[in-house]
C-alpha cells in the first residue's frame, strides 16, 4: 500500500471514529432529553390532578387558594 493510500485510510479511520463518538454523544443527549420530558409530563399530570381537585372541592369555598405549578 502506498503512503498516500495509507494516509487516506488513516484519515478515513479517524473520521469514522469521530463520527462514532459524535453519534454516542447525540444518543446520550437524546436519553437526557427523554428523561427531562418524562419529568415535565409527570409535573403536568400532577398539576392537572391538583387543578381538578381544586375545581371540584375547593372552588366552592370563598378565598380558596389557587393550585400552583411547581417548576
C-alpha positions in Angstrom: 0.0 0.0 0.0 1.4 3.4 -1.0 2.0 6.1 1.6 -0.8 8.2 0.0 -3.3 5.3 0.3 -2.2 4.7 3.9 -2.6 8.3 4.8 -6.1 8.4 3.2 -7.1 5.2 5.0 -5.9 6.7 8.3 -7.8 9.9 7.7 -10.9 7.9 6.9 -10.5 5.8 10.0 -10.1 8.9 12.2 -13.2 10.5 10.7 -15.1 7.3 11.3 -14.1 7.3 15.0 -15.0 10.9 15.3 -18.4 10.2 13.8 -19.0 7.3 16.1 -18.1 9.5 19.1 -20.5 12.2 17.9 -23.3 9.6 17.4 -22.7 8.4 21.0 -22.9 12.0 22.3 -26.1 12.6 20.4 -27.6 9.4 21.7 -26.7 10.4 25.2 -28.3 13.8 24.7 -31.4 12.1 23.4 -31.6 9.9 26.5 -31.2 13.0 28.7 -34.0 14.8 26.8 -36.3 11.9 27.1 -35.7 11.9 30.9 -36.4 15.6 31.1 -39.6 15.4 29.0 -40.8 12.5 31.1 -40.3 14.6 34.3 -42.1 17.5 32.7 -45.0 15.3 31.7 -45.2 14.0 35.3 -45.3 17.6 36.6 -48.0 18.5 34.1 -50.1 15.4 35.2 -49.6 16.3 38.8 -50.6 19.9 38.2 -53.7 18.7 36.3 -54.7 16.4 39.1 -54.3 19.2 41.7 -56.2 21.7 39.5 -59.1 19.2 39.0 -59.2 18.6 42.8 -59.3 22.4 43.4 -62.0 22.9 40.8 -64.1 20.1 42.3 -63.5 20.6 46.0 -62.1 24.0 46.9 -63.7 26.2 44.3 -66.9 26.4 46.3 -65.0 27.9 49.3 -64.6 31.7 49.3 -60.9 32.8 49.1 -59.7 29.2 48.3 -56.0 29.2 47.3 -55.3 28.6 43.6 -53.3 25.5 42.7 -49.7 26.2 42.0 -47.4 24.6 39.5 -44.0 23.6 40.9 -41.2 24.3 38.5 
